[in-house]
C-alpha cells in the first residue's frame, strides 16, 4: 500500500513528506495540547483554592490562623450558650454568680455565629473544590 506523499520545492532542494505521518503527528500534538490545557486548568484551580483557603482562615490563640472547623465552632457555640443558661438561672434566683460570663457570652454571640457560618462556608467551598479537582484529574488520566 502506498502512502500519500506531498512534494515540496525550494530554491536548492526538492523533498517529499508522508501526509499520513503529518496527520498522525498533528493528532498527537492536539492530544498533548488538550492534556496541557487540562493540567493548566488544574493548576489554576489549585492556586485559586489556596487563595480562597486563606480568606476563610480564622484567628486563633497567639495570633495563629487556621481553617475553620465546624466541630470547633459548634463547641464554642454550645459552651457559650451554657454560660448564658447558667447566668440566667442564677439571675432568676436573685443572684448574679456569673455576670462576667453572661456579658462576654452575649457580646461574643455574633462572632460565634460568624465562626460557625464561616466553617460551614469553608466546608461547602472545600467540597466544591474537591469535586472539580477530581473531575479534572479523571479527564487528565483518560487523556494519558
DOLOMI-701662 format. One record per residue: residue in three letters; x, y, z of N, C-alpha, C, CB in turn. Coordinates in nm, 2 decimals, padded with zeros to 4 digits. Glycine has a CB too. Layout:
N
+------+--------+---------+--------+---------+----------+--------+--------+---------+--------+---------+----------+--------+
| rest | n_east | n_north |   n_up | ca_east | ca_north |  ca_up | c_east | c_north |   c_up | cb_east | cb_north |  cb_up |
+------+--------+---------+--------+---------+----------+--------+--------+---------+--------+---------+----------+--------+
|  ALA |      X |       Y |      Z |       X |        Y |      Z |      X |       Y |      Z |       X |        Y |      Z |
...
+------+--------+---------+--------+---------+----------+--------+--------+---------+--------+---------+----------+--------+
END
This chain:
144
+------+--------+---------+--------+---------+----------+--------+--------+---------+--------+---------+----------+--------+
| rest | n_east | n_north |   n_up | ca_east | ca_north |  ca_up | c_east | c_north |   c_up | cb_east | cb_north |  cb_up |
+------+--------+---------+--------+---------+----------+--------+--------+---------+--------+---------+----------+--------+
|  UNK |  00.08 |  -00.12 |  00.00 |   00.00 |    00.00 |  00.00 |  00.09 |   00.12 |  00.00 |  -00.10 |    00.00 |  00.12 |
|  UNK |  00.06 |   00.21 | -00.09 |   00.14 |    00.33 | -00.10 |  00.07 |   00.44 | -00.01 |   00.15 |    00.38 | -00.25 |
|  UNK |  00.16 |   00.51 |  00.06 |   00.11 |    00.62 |  00.14 |  00.10 |   00.75 |  00.06 |   00.21 |    00.65 |  00.26 |
|  UNK |  00.03 |   00.84 |  00.11 |   00.01 |    00.97 |  00.04 |  00.14 |   01.05 |  00.06 |  -00.11 |    01.05 |  00.09 |
|  UNK |  00.18 |   01.12 | -00.04 |   00.30 |    01.20 | -00.03 |  00.27 |   01.34 | -00.08 |   00.42 |    01.14 | -00.12 |
|  UNK |  00.35 |   01.43 | -00.03 |   00.34 |    01.57 | -00.08 |  00.48 |   01.60 | -00.11 |   00.28 |    01.67 |  00.03 |
|  UNK |  00.50 |   01.68 | -00.22 |   00.63 |    01.71 | -00.27 |  00.65 |   01.86 | -00.25 |   00.65 |    01.67 | -00.42 |
|  UNK |  00.76 |   01.90 | -00.19 |   00.80 |    02.04 | -00.16 |  00.92 |   02.08 | -00.25 |   00.83 |    02.05 | -00.01 |
|  UNK |  00.91 |   02.20 | -00.30 |   01.02 |    02.26 | -00.38 |  01.07 |   02.38 | -00.30 |   00.97 |    02.29 | -00.52 |
|  UNK |  01.20 |   02.39 | -00.30 |   01.26 |    02.51 | -00.26 |  01.37 |   02.55 | -00.36 |   01.33 |    02.50 | -00.11 |
|  UNK |  01.44 |   02.66 | -00.34 |   01.54 |    02.71 | -00.44 |  01.64 |   02.60 | -00.47 |   01.61 |    02.83 | -00.39 |
|  UNK |  01.69 |   02.53 | -00.37 |   01.80 |    02.43 | -00.39 |  01.76 |   02.29 | -00.37 |   01.91 |    02.47 | -00.30 |
|  UNK |  01.64 |   02.26 | -00.33 |   01.61 |    02.12 | -00.30 |  01.46 |   02.09 | -00.33 |   01.63 |    02.10 | -00.15 |
|  UNK |  01.44 |   01.96 | -00.35 |   01.31 |    01.90 | -00.37 |  01.30 |   01.78 | -00.27 |   01.28 |    01.85 | -00.52 |
|  UNK |  01.19 |   01.78 | -00.19 |   01.18 |    01.67 | -00.10 |  01.03 |   01.64 | -00.08 |   01.24 |    01.71 |  00.04 |
|  UNK |  01.01 |   01.52 | -00.02 |   00.87 |    01.48 | -00.01 |  00.84 |   01.44 |  00.14 |   00.84 |    01.35 | -00.10 |
|  UNK |  00.71 |   01.45 |  00.18 |   00.67 |    01.41 |  00.31 |  00.55 |   01.33 |  00.30 |   00.64 |    01.54 |  00.40 |
|  UNK |  00.54 |   01.24 |  00.40 |   00.42 |    01.15 |  00.40 |  00.31 |   01.23 |  00.47 |   00.45 |    01.02 |  00.48 |
|  UNK |  00.20 |   01.24 |  00.40 |   00.08 |    01.31 |  00.46 |  00.02 |   01.23 |  00.58 |  -00.03 |    01.34 |  00.36 |
|  UNK |  00.03 |   01.10 |  00.57 |  -00.02 |    01.02 |  00.68 |  00.06 |   01.04 |  00.81 |  -00.01 |    00.87 |  00.64 |
|  UNK |  00.19 |   01.06 |  00.79 |   00.28 |    01.08 |  00.91 |  00.25 |   01.22 |  00.97 |   00.43 |    01.07 |  00.87 |
|  UNK |  00.22 |   01.32 |  00.88 |   00.19 |    01.45 |  00.93 |  00.06 |   01.45 |  01.01 |   00.19 |    01.55 |  00.81 |
|  UNK | -00.04 |   01.39 |  00.95 |  -00.17 |    01.38 |  01.02 | -00.16 |   01.31 |  01.16 |  -00.27 |    01.30 |  00.93 |
|  UNK | -00.08 |   01.20 |  01.16 |  -00.06 |    01.13 |  01.29 |  00.01 |   01.22 |  01.39 |   00.03 |    01.00 |  01.26 |
|  UNK |  00.11 |   01.29 |  01.35 |   00.18 |    01.38 |  01.44 |  00.09 |   01.50 |  01.49 |   00.31 |    01.44 |  01.38 |
|  UNK |  00.01 |   01.55 |  01.39 |  -00.09 |    01.65 |  01.43 | -00.19 |   01.61 |  01.53 |  -00.16 |    01.70 |  01.30 |
|  UNK | -00.24 |   01.49 |  01.52 |  -00.33 |    01.43 |  01.62 | -00.26 |   01.42 |  01.75 |  -00.39 |    01.30 |  01.57 |
|  UNK | -00.14 |   01.37 |  01.75 |  -00.06 |    01.36 |  01.88 | -00.04 |   01.49 |  01.95 |   00.07 |    01.29 |  01.86 |
|  UNK | -00.01 |   01.59 |  01.86 |   00.01 |    01.73 |  01.92 | -00.12 |   01.78 |  01.97 |   00.07 |    01.82 |  01.81 |
|  UNK | -00.23 |   01.76 |  01.91 |  -00.36 |    01.81 |  01.96 | -00.39 |   01.74 |  02.09 |  -00.47 |    01.78 |  01.85 |
|  UNK | -00.37 |   01.61 |  02.10 |  -00.39 |    01.54 |  02.23 | -00.30 |   01.60 |  02.34 |  -00.37 |    01.39 |  02.21 |
|  UNK | -00.17 |   01.62 |  02.31 |  -00.08 |    01.68 |  02.40 | -00.13 |   01.82 |  02.45 |   00.06 |    01.68 |  02.35 |
|  UNK | -00.17 |   01.89 |  02.35 |  -00.22 |    02.03 |  02.38 | -00.34 |   02.02 |  02.47 |  -00.26 |    02.10 |  02.25 |
|  UNK | -00.43 |   01.93 |  02.45 |  -00.55 |    01.92 |  02.54 | -00.51 |   01.88 |  02.68 |  -00.65 |    01.81 |  02.48 |
|  UNK | -00.41 |   01.79 |  02.69 |  -00.36 |    01.75 |  02.82 | -00.30 |   01.87 |  02.89 |  -00.26 |    01.63 |  02.81 |
|  UNK | -00.22 |   01.95 |  02.82 |  -00.16 |    02.07 |  02.88 | -00.26 |   02.17 |  02.92 |  -00.06 |    02.13 |  02.77 |
|  UNK | -00.37 |   02.18 |  02.85 |  -00.48 |    02.27 |  02.89 | -00.54 |   02.22 |  03.02 |  -00.59 |    02.28 |  02.78 |
|  UNK | -00.57 |   02.09 |  03.03 |  -00.63 |    02.04 |  03.15 | -00.54 |   02.06 |  03.27 |  -00.66 |    01.89 |  03.13 |
|  UNK | -00.41 |   02.03 |  03.25 |  -00.31 |    02.05 |  03.36 | -00.30 |   02.20 |  03.40 |  -00.17 |    02.00 |  03.32 |
|  UNK | -00.31 |   02.29 |  03.31 |  -00.31 |    02.43 |  03.34 | -00.44 |   02.47 |  03.42 |  -00.30 |    02.51 |  03.21 |
|  UNK | -00.55 |   02.41 |  03.38 |  -00.68 |    02.44 |  03.45 | -00.67 |   02.38 |  03.59 |  -00.79 |    02.37 |  03.37 |
|  UNK | -00.61 |   02.26 |  03.61 |  -00.59 |    02.21 |  03.74 | -00.50 |   02.29 |  03.83 |  -00.53 |    02.06 |  03.73 |
|  UNK | -00.39 |   02.34 |  03.77 |  -00.30 |    02.43 |  03.84 | -00.37 |   02.56 |  03.88 |  -00.18 |    02.46 |  03.76 |
|  UNK | -00.45 |   02.61 |  03.79 |  -00.53 |    02.73 |  03.82 | -00.63 |   02.71 |  03.93 |  -00.60 |    02.78 |  03.70 |
|  UNK | -00.70 |   02.59 |  03.93 |  -00.79 |    02.56 |  04.03 | -00.72 |   02.55 |  04.17 |  -00.86 |    02.42 |  04.00 |
|  UNK | -00.61 |   02.48 |  04.17 |  -00.53 |    02.47 |  04.30 | -00.49 |   02.60 |  04.35 |  -00.41 |    02.38 |  04.28 |
|  UNK | -00.44 |   02.69 |  04.26 |  -00.40 |    02.82 |  04.31 | -00.52 |   02.90 |  04.36 |  -00.34 |    02.90 |  04.19 |
|  UNK | -00.63 |   02.89 |  04.30 |  -00.75 |    02.97 |  04.35 | -00.79 |   02.91 |  04.48 |  -00.86 |    02.96 |  04.24 |
|  UNK | -00.78 |   02.78 |  04.50 |  -00.82 |    02.72 |  04.63 | -00.73 |   02.77 |  04.74 |  -00.82 |    02.57 |  04.62 |
|  UNK | -00.60 |   02.78 |  04.71 |  -00.50 |    02.83 |  04.81 | -00.54 |   02.98 |  04.85 |  -00.36 |    02.83 |  04.76 |
|  UNK | -00.58 |   03.06 |  04.76 |  -00.63 |    03.20 |  04.79 | -00.75 |   03.19 |  04.87 |  -00.65 |    03.28 |  04.65 |
|  UNK | -00.85 |   03.11 |  04.83 |  -00.98 |    03.10 |  04.90 | -00.96 |   03.05 |  05.04 |  -01.07 |    03.01 |  04.82 |
|  UNK | -00.87 |   02.95 |  05.06 |  -00.84 |    02.90 |  05.19 | -00.79 |   03.01 |  05.29 |  -00.74 |    02.79 |  05.18 |
|  UNK | -00.71 |   03.09 |  05.24 |  -00.65 |    03.20 |  05.32 | -00.77 |   03.29 |  05.36 |  -00.54 |    03.28 |  05.24 |
|  UNK | -00.86 |   03.32 |  05.28 |  -00.97 |    03.41 |  05.31 | -01.06 |   03.35 |  05.42 |  -01.05 |    03.43 |  05.18 |
|  UNK | -01.07 |   03.22 |  05.42 |  -01.16 |    03.16 |  05.52 | -01.09 |   03.14 |  05.66 |  -01.21 |    03.02 |  05.47 |
|  UNK | -00.96 |   03.15 |  05.67 |  -00.89 |    03.13 |  05.79 | -00.94 |   03.22 |  05.90 |  -00.74 |    03.14 |  05.77 |
|  UNK | -00.94 |   03.16 |  06.02 |  -00.98 |    03.24 |  06.14 | -00.86 |   03.25 |  06.24 |  -01.10 |    03.17 |  06.22 |
|  UNK | -00.86 |   03.36 |  06.31 |  -00.75 |    03.38 |  06.41 | -00.78 |   03.30 |  06.53 |  -00.75 |    03.54 |  06.44 |
|  UNK | -00.67 |   03.24 |  06.58 |  -00.68 |    03.16 |  06.70 | -00.58 |   03.22 |  06.80 |  -00.64 |    03.01 |  06.67 |
|  UNK | -00.56 |   03.14 |  06.91 |  -00.47 |    03.19 |  07.01 | -00.33 |   03.22 |  06.96 |  -00.46 |    03.08 |  07.12 |
|  UNK | -00.27 |   03.32 |  07.03 |  -00.13 |    03.36 |  07.00 | -00.11 |   03.40 |  06.85 |  -00.03 |    03.25 |  07.03 |
|  UNK | -00.21 |   03.47 |  06.80 |  -00.21 |    03.52 |  06.66 | -00.18 |   03.42 |  06.55 |  -00.10 |    03.63 |  06.65 |
|  UNK | -00.22 |   03.29 |  06.57 |  -00.20 |    03.19 |  06.47 | -00.34 |   03.19 |  06.39 |  -00.17 |    03.05 |  06.53 |
|  UNK | -00.33 |   03.14 |  06.27 |  -00.45 |    03.13 |  06.19 | -00.47 |   02.98 |  06.15 |  -00.45 |    03.22 |  06.07 |
|  UNK | -00.59 |   02.94 |  06.13 |  -00.62 |    02.81 |  06.09 | -00.75 |   02.81 |  06.01 |  -00.63 |    02.71 |  06.21 |
|  UNK | -00.77 |   02.71 |  05.93 |  -00.90 |    02.69 |  05.86 | -01.01 |   02.66 |  05.96 |  -00.89 |    02.58 |  05.75 |
|  UNK | -01.13 |   02.72 |  05.95 |  -01.23 |    02.69 |  06.05 | -01.28 |   02.55 |  06.04 |  -01.35 |    02.79 |  06.03 |
|  UNK | -01.31 |   02.49 |  06.15 |  -01.37 |    02.36 |  06.16 | -01.50 |   02.37 |  06.23 |  -01.27 |    02.26 |  06.24 |
|  UNK | -01.60 |   02.30 |  06.17 |  -01.73 |    02.31 |  06.22 | -01.75 |   02.26 |  06.36 |  -01.83 |    02.23 |  06.13 |
|  UNK | -01.68 |   02.14 |  06.40 |  -01.69 |    02.10 |  06.53 | -01.64 |   02.20 |  06.64 |  -01.62 |    01.97 |  06.55 |
|  UNK | -01.53 |   02.26 |  06.60 |  -01.47 |    02.36 |  06.70 | -01.56 |   02.48 |  06.71 |  -01.33 |    02.41 |  06.65 |
|  UNK | -01.62 |   02.53 |  06.60 |  -01.71 |    02.64 |  06.61 | -01.83 |   02.60 |  06.68 |  -01.74 |    02.69 |  06.46 |
|  UNK | -01.88 |   02.48 |  06.66 |  -02.00 |    02.44 |  06.73 | -01.98 |   02.42 |  06.88 |  -02.05 |    02.30 |  06.67 |
|  UNK | -01.86 |   02.37 |  06.91 |  -01.83 |    02.35 |  07.05 | -01.83 |   02.49 |  07.12 |  -01.69 |    02.28 |  07.07 |
|  UNK | -01.77 |   02.58 |  07.06 |  -01.76 |    02.72 |  07.12 | -01.91 |   02.77 |  07.14 |  -01.68 |    02.81 |  07.03 |
|  UNK | -01.99 |   02.75 |  07.04 |  -02.13 |    02.80 |  07.05 | -02.20 |   02.73 |  07.16 |  -02.20 |    02.76 |  06.91 |
|  UNK | -02.19 |   02.60 |  07.18 |  -02.26 |    02.53 |  07.29 | -02.20 |   02.58 |  07.43 |  -02.25 |    02.38 |  07.28 |
|  UNK | -02.07 |   02.59 |  07.44 |  -02.00 |    02.64 |  07.56 | -02.06 |   02.77 |  07.60 |  -01.85 |    02.65 |  07.54 |
|  UNK | -02.06 |   02.87 |  07.51 |  -02.11 |    03.00 |  07.54 | -02.26 |   03.00 |  07.57 |  -02.08 |    03.10 |  07.43 |
|  UNK | -02.34 |   02.92 |  07.50 |  -02.48 |    02.91 |  07.54 | -02.50 |   02.85 |  07.68 |  -02.55 |    02.82 |  07.43 |
|  UNK | -02.41 |   02.76 |  07.72 |  -02.42 |    02.70 |  07.85 | -02.40 |   02.81 |  07.96 |  -02.32 |    02.59 |  07.87 |
|  UNK | -02.30 |   02.90 |  07.93 |  -02.28 |    03.00 |  08.03 | -02.40 |   03.10 |  08.04 |  -02.15 |    03.08 |  07.99 |
|  UNK | -02.47 |   03.12 |  07.93 |  -02.59 |    03.21 |  07.93 | -02.70 |   03.14 |  08.01 |  -02.64 |    03.23 |  07.78 |
|  UNK | -02.71 |   03.01 |  08.00 |  -02.82 |    02.94 |  08.07 | -02.78 |   02.95 |  08.22 |  -02.83 |    02.80 |  08.03 |
|  UNK | -02.66 |   02.92 |  08.26 |  -02.62 |    02.93 |  08.40 | -02.64 |   03.07 |  08.46 |  -02.47 |    02.89 |  08.41 |
|  UNK | -02.60 |   03.17 |  08.38 |  -02.61 |    03.30 |  08.42 | -02.76 |   03.34 |  08.44 |  -02.54 |    03.40 |  08.33 |
|  UNK | -02.84 |   03.30 |  08.34 |  -02.99 |    03.32 |  08.35 | -03.05 |   03.25 |  08.47 |  -03.06 |    03.28 |  08.22 |
|  UNK | -03.01 |   03.13 |  08.50 |  -03.07 |    03.06 |  08.61 | -03.03 |   03.12 |  08.74 |  -03.02 |    02.91 |  08.61 |
|  UNK | -02.91 |   03.17 |  08.75 |  -02.86 |    03.23 |  08.88 | -02.94 |   03.37 |  08.89 |  -02.71 |    03.26 |  08.87 |
|  UNK | -02.96 |   03.44 |  08.79 |  -03.03 |    03.56 |  08.80 | -03.18 |   03.54 |  08.84 |  -03.03 |    03.64 |  08.66 |
|  UNK | -03.24 |   03.43 |  08.80 |  -03.38 |    03.41 |  08.84 | -03.39 |   03.37 |  08.99 |  -03.44 |    03.29 |  08.76 |
|  UNK | -03.27 |   03.33 |  09.05 |  -03.27 |    03.31 |  09.20 | -03.23 |   03.43 |  09.28 |  -03.18 |    03.19 |  09.23 |
|  UNK | -03.22 |   03.54 |  09.21 |  -03.19 |    03.67 |  09.28 | -03.04 |   03.69 |  09.29 |  -03.25 |    03.67 |  09.41 |
|  UNK | -02.96 |   03.61 |  09.23 |  -02.81 |    03.63 |  09.25 | -02.75 |   03.63 |  09.11 |  -02.75 |    03.52 |  09.33 |
|  UNK | -02.64 |   03.70 |  09.10 |  -02.57 |    03.70 |  08.97 | -02.43 |   03.64 |  09.00 |  -02.56 |    03.85 |  08.91 |
|  UNK | -02.42 |   03.51 |  08.99 |  -02.29 |    03.44 |  09.01 | -02.20 |   03.46 |  08.89 |  -02.32 |    03.30 |  09.04 |
|  UNK | -02.25 |   03.47 |  08.78 |  -02.17 |    03.47 |  08.66 | -02.19 |   03.59 |  08.57 |  -02.20 |    03.34 |  08.57 |
|  UNK | -02.18 |   03.71 |  08.63 |  -02.21 |    03.83 |  08.55 | -02.11 |   03.85 |  08.43 |  -02.22 |    03.96 |  08.63 |
|  UNK | -01.99 |   03.82 |  08.46 |  -01.88 |    03.84 |  08.35 | -01.91 |   03.75 |  08.24 |  -01.74 |    03.82 |  08.41 |
|  UNK | -01.94 |   03.62 |  08.27 |  -01.96 |    03.52 |  08.16 | -02.08 |   03.56 |  08.08 |  -01.97 |    03.38 |  08.22 |
|  UNK | -02.18 |   03.60 |  08.14 |  -02.30 |    03.64 |  08.07 | -02.28 |   03.76 |  07.98 |  -02.42 |    03.68 |  08.17 |
|  UNK | -02.20 |   03.86 |  08.02 |  -02.17 |    03.97 |  07.94 | -02.08 |   03.93 |  07.82 |  -02.11 |    04.09 |  08.02 |
|  UNK | -01.98 |   03.86 |  07.85 |  -01.89 |    03.81 |  07.75 | -01.96 |   03.73 |  07.65 |  -01.77 |    03.74 |  07.81 |
|  UNK | -02.05 |   03.64 |  07.69 |  -02.12 |    03.55 |  07.60 | -02.21 |   03.63 |  07.51 |  -02.20 |    03.45 |  07.68 |
|  UNK | -02.28 |   03.72 |  07.57 |  -02.38 |    03.80 |  07.48 | -02.30 |   03.88 |  07.38 |  -02.47 |    03.89 |  07.57 |
|  UNK | -02.19 |   03.94 |  07.42 |  -02.12 |    04.02 |  07.32 | -02.05 |   03.93 |  07.21 |  -02.01 |    04.11 |  07.39 |
|  UNK | -02.01 |   03.81 |  07.25 |  -01.94 |    03.73 |  07.15 | -02.03 |   03.64 |  07.07 |  -01.84 |    03.64 |  07.23 |
|  UNK | -02.16 |   03.65 |  07.09 |  -02.25 |    03.56 |  07.02 | -02.24 |   03.59 |  06.87 |  -02.39 |    03.58 |  07.06 |
|  UNK | -02.22 |   03.71 |  06.83 |  -02.22 |    03.74 |  06.68 | -02.09 |   03.68 |  06.62 |  -02.22 |    03.89 |  06.65 |
|  UNK | -01.98 |   03.69 |  06.70 |  -01.85 |    03.63 |  06.64 | -01.86 |   03.48 |  06.64 |  -01.73 |    03.68 |  06.73 |
|  UNK | -01.93 |   03.43 |  06.74 |  -01.95 |    03.28 |  06.75 | -02.03 |   03.24 |  06.62 |  -02.02 |    03.24 |  06.88 |
|  UNK | -02.14 |   03.31 |  06.60 |  -02.22 |    03.27 |  06.48 | -02.15 |   03.29 |  06.35 |  -02.35 |    03.36 |  06.48 |
|  UNK | -02.07 |   03.40 |  06.35 |  -01.98 |    03.42 |  06.23 | -01.88 |   03.31 |  06.21 |  -01.91 |    03.55 |  06.24 |
|  UNK | -01.83 |   03.26 |  06.32 |  -01.73 |    03.15 |  06.31 | -01.80 |   03.02 |  06.26 |  -01.67 |    03.12 |  06.45 |
|  UNK | -01.92 |   02.99 |  06.31 |  -01.99 |    02.88 |  06.26 | -02.03 |   02.89 |  06.11 |  -02.12 |    02.85 |  06.35 |
|  UNK | -02.08 |   03.01 |  06.08 |  -02.11 |    03.04 |  05.93 | -01.99 |   03.02 |  05.85 |  -02.17 |    03.18 |  05.92 |
|  UNK | -01.87 |   03.07 |  05.89 |  -01.75 |    03.07 |  05.82 | -01.71 |   02.92 |  05.80 |  -01.64 |    03.15 |  05.89 |
|  UNK | -01.72 |   02.84 |  05.91 |  -01.69 |    02.70 |  05.90 | -01.78 |   02.63 |  05.80 |  -01.70 |    02.63 |  06.04 |
|  UNK | -01.91 |   02.66 |  05.80 |  -02.00 |    02.60 |  05.70 | -01.96 |   02.64 |  05.56 |  -02.14 |    02.63 |  05.73 |
|  UNK | -01.94 |   02.77 |  05.54 |  -01.90 |    02.82 |  05.40 | -01.77 |   02.75 |  05.36 |  -01.89 |    02.97 |  05.40 |
|  UNK | -01.67 |   02.74 |  05.45 |  -01.55 |    02.68 |  05.42 | -01.57 |   02.53 |  05.37 |  -01.45 |    02.68 |  05.54 |
|  UNK | -01.65 |   02.46 |  05.45 |  -01.67 |    02.32 |  05.41 | -01.74 |   02.31 |  05.28 |  -01.76 |    02.25 |  05.52 |
|  UNK | -01.83 |   02.39 |  05.25 |  -01.90 |    02.39 |  05.12 | -01.80 |   02.42 |  05.01 |  -02.02 |    02.49 |  05.12 |
|  UNK | -01.72 |   02.52 |  05.02 |  -01.62 |    02.56 |  04.92 | -01.52 |   02.45 |  04.90 |  -01.56 |    02.70 |  04.95 |
|  UNK | -01.47 |   02.39 |  05.01 |  -01.38 |    02.28 |  05.00 | -01.43 |   02.16 |  04.93 |  -01.33 |    02.24 |  05.14 |
|  UNK | -01.56 |   02.13 |  04.95 |  -01.62 |    02.02 |  04.88 | -01.63 |   02.05 |  04.73 |  -01.76 |    01.99 |  04.94 |
|  UNK | -01.67 |   02.17 |  04.70 |  -01.68 |    02.21 |  04.56 | -01.54 |   02.20 |  04.49 |  -01.73 |    02.36 |  04.55 |
|  UNK | -01.44 |   02.25 |  04.56 |  -01.30 |    02.24 |  04.50 | -01.26 |   02.09 |  04.48 |  -01.20 |    02.30 |  04.60 |
|  UNK | -01.29 |   02.00 |  04.58 |  -01.25 |    01.86 |  04.57 | -01.33 |   01.79 |  04.45 |  -01.28 |    01.79 |  04.70 |
|  UNK | -01.45 |   01.83 |  04.43 |  -01.53 |    01.77 |  04.32 | -01.47 |   01.82 |  04.18 |  -01.68 |    01.81 |  04.32 |
|  UNK | -01.44 |   01.95 |  04.17 |  -01.38 |    02.00 |  04.05 | -01.25 |   01.94 |  04.02 |  -01.37 |    02.15 |  04.06 |
|  UNK | -01.17 |   01.92 |  04.13 |  -01.03 |    01.87 |  04.11 | -01.04 |   01.72 |  04.07 |  -00.95 |    01.88 |  04.24 |
|  UNK | -01.13 |   01.65 |  04.13 |  -01.15 |    01.51 |  04.10 | -01.19 |   01.49 |  03.95 |  -01.25 |    01.44 |  04.19 |
|  UNK | -01.28 |   01.57 |  03.90 |  -01.32 |    01.57 |  03.76 | -01.20 |   01.60 |  03.67 |  -01.44 |    01.67 |  03.73 |
|  UNK | -01.13 |   01.70 |  03.70 |  -01.01 |    01.73 |  03.61 | -00.91 |   01.62 |  03.61 |  -00.94 |    01.86 |  03.66 |
|  UNK | -00.88 |   01.56 |  03.73 |  -00.78 |    01.45 |  03.74 | -00.83 |   01.33 |  03.66 |  -00.76 |    01.41 |  03.89 |
|  UNK | -00.96 |   01.31 |  03.66 |  -01.02 |    01.20 |  03.58 | -01.00 |   01.23 |  03.43 |  -01.16 |    01.18 |  03.61 |
|  UNK | -01.02 |   01.35 |  03.39 |  -01.00 |    01.39 |  03.25 | -00.86 |   01.37 |  03.20 |  -01.05 |    01.53 |  03.22 |
|  UNK | -00.77 |   01.41 |  03.29 |  -00.62 |    01.40 |  03.26 | -00.58 |   01.26 |  03.25 |  -00.54 |    01.48 |  03.37 |
|  UNK | -00.63 |   01.17 |  03.34 |  -00.59 |    01.03 |  03.34 | -00.65 |   00.96 |  03.21 |  -00.65 |    00.96 |  03.46 |
|  UNK | -00.76 |   01.00 |  03.17 |  -00.82 |    00.94 |  03.05 | -00.75 |   00.98 |  02.92 |  -00.97 |    00.97 |  03.04 |
|  UNK | -00.69 |   01.10 |  02.93 |  -00.61 |    01.16 |  02.81 | -00.47 |   01.09 |  02.80 |  -00.59 |    01.31 |  02.82 |
|  UNK | -00.41 |   01.05 |  02.91 |  -00.28 |    01.00 |  02.91 | -00.28 |   00.85 |  02.90 |  -00.19 |    01.04 |  03.02 |
+------+--------+---------+--------+---------+----------+--------+--------+---------+--------+---------+----------+--------+
END
